[in-house]
């Protein structure tokens, strides 16, 4: 597995970020580190960094799932909810939601207005925003990528970082939990 290490300066310290190289132009290899150096981006990336490489496991992960169980596998909505709990944005007692149900629990956010901890929505898929908007107005995202029915240990189906939310052509919108759904 090829990888790259991006150093992120955070409050005088250094956070080392391991990002898997996928060979795709929209992979973590293309991240402009400046979009990850703002205080919110640095904190978000640091809070979620140890999830990189968790296996994709369809229908696994809920707000109540402990972060320490993540290495057993997560799907996209499970990872997003676990990440929101870890970031203090969602209660661990919140109901488990699919990617489309998460969209209903959120308000849309205009491109360039998204912040780390928001979500990026695609039909049947969701990702967590980890970076500030880049020159094109889009942000780096982190998500569990895989296929329905996958039960782990499939090469490439895992939690990854992508340089932009447009890593998929069917990107719909950024979104933020409605106030009544926040922790």
N, C-alpha and C positions, 0 to 999 in steps of 0.2 A: 504494500500500500504506500503510495507516494503521498507526501504531505508537505505543508509549508507552515512555518511558524511565523506568526505576525506578532510583533511586540506592541503592546498598547500601554501607553503611559497613563497611569491612574494615580492622581494625588501624590506624586513623587515616587510611587512604587512602579513596578513593572509587572503586568499581567501577561503571561505567555499564552497564546491562543493557538491551539492546534486545529487546523482546518483541513479537512480531507480534500485532496486534489482529485477532481472527477474528469478532468480533460475537457470539460464544457466551458465555453467562454463565460458563462454566467455562474461558474462555480466560485468557491471561496478564493481561488487564485486571483480573481479579478477585483477583489475588494480594495477600494481606496481606503487605506487605514485612517485617513482623516475623518471619515464618516463614523468611525468607531472610537474616536478619542474624546467626544463630548462627555460630560459627567454621566448623563443618563445612559448613553450607549456603552460606556466603559463598565458601568455597574451592571447593566443588563447582560453584556457579554460575559463578564466575570461570573455572574450568578448561574449562567446556563452552560458555560464552557465544558463542564464535565459530562454533559449529555451527548456530546459529539461522539458518534460511533455506536450509540445504543442501537440494538437491532430493531427493525420494523417488525411488529407483531400485531396483525390486524385485530381490532376490537379489544385492545388492552390499554389501560391507563385511564384514570378518572381524577377529578379534583381531590378525592380522598386517598389516592395512591401515594404512598410515601416516595419521596425523591429517590431514596435508597433502593427502591424496587425497579427503578427505570432501566437498569442494565439487563433486566429480564425481558425487556421489549415494550414498545409503545406504538400506537398508531398516531396519525397526525392530530386528531382532535384530543386524544389522550395526552400527547406530549404538550399541546398548546395549553390545556387546562392545568396540567402539572406545573408548567412553566409560569403561568399566571399566579398560581398559588405560591410558588417559590418566590416570585417577585412581589408578593403581598397585594396583588390586585384582585384576587379571587379567593373566596373562603373555601377551605377544604370540605366544608359541608354543602357547597353549592351542588345543584343537580348535575349529573353527568350529561353532557350534550354532544351530539354529532357535530360535524363541521357546519352543516346547514342550520342546526339548532343554535349553534354559537352565533351565527350571523343574525338570527332573530334576537339574540340577547345583546346585540351591539348596535351602535349607530355608525353609519358610514363616515369616513374621514377623507377629506379632499387630499389628493396627491400634494405633497410638500408640507402637509399639516400633520402627518403621522409622526409618532414619537416611539422610542424603544418601549416595548411592552404592549403596543397595539398589535393587531392581527392583520394579516393579508389573506383575503378570501379568494378562492377559486371554486368552480363547481365541484363539490365533493371533496374539497381539500382546504386546509388552513395552515398558515405558518405564523410564527412569531417575529415581529419586527425587532431587530437587534441594533440597527444603526440609524443614524440621522439621515435625512434626505441627501442624496448626492446631487450633482449638477443637473441631472435629468428629473429630479424630484422624487426618485424612488429610493428605497432603503434595502440594506442587506437583511435577509431573513434566515431563520433557523426553523427546520421542520423535520418531521419523520416522513421519509418518502418510501413508498412501497406499494404493494398491490393487495386488494381485497383477498383475503384467504391466506396471505403470507403468515407463517408462524415462526419467523426468525431465521437467522443463519443463511440468508440469501444475499450473496455478494452485491453490494451497492444499495441494498434496501435497509436504510438506517437513518439516524438523525444526522443531518448535514447542515452546513451553512452555505447559502447562496449569495452571490454579490448583489443581487437585485431581486425584488419581488416579481420581476418580469421573467424569471427563469422558466416560467411556463407561459405559453402564449395565451392561455385562457384566464389570466389575471383579471379579477372583477373590480375589487376595491380594497382599500384599507378600512379597518373598522376598530372601534373602541367600545369596551363594555359600557353599557348604559349605567348611569349612576346607581340604579336600584339593583344591579347585578354585581357591583363591585364589593370587595371585602370591606 
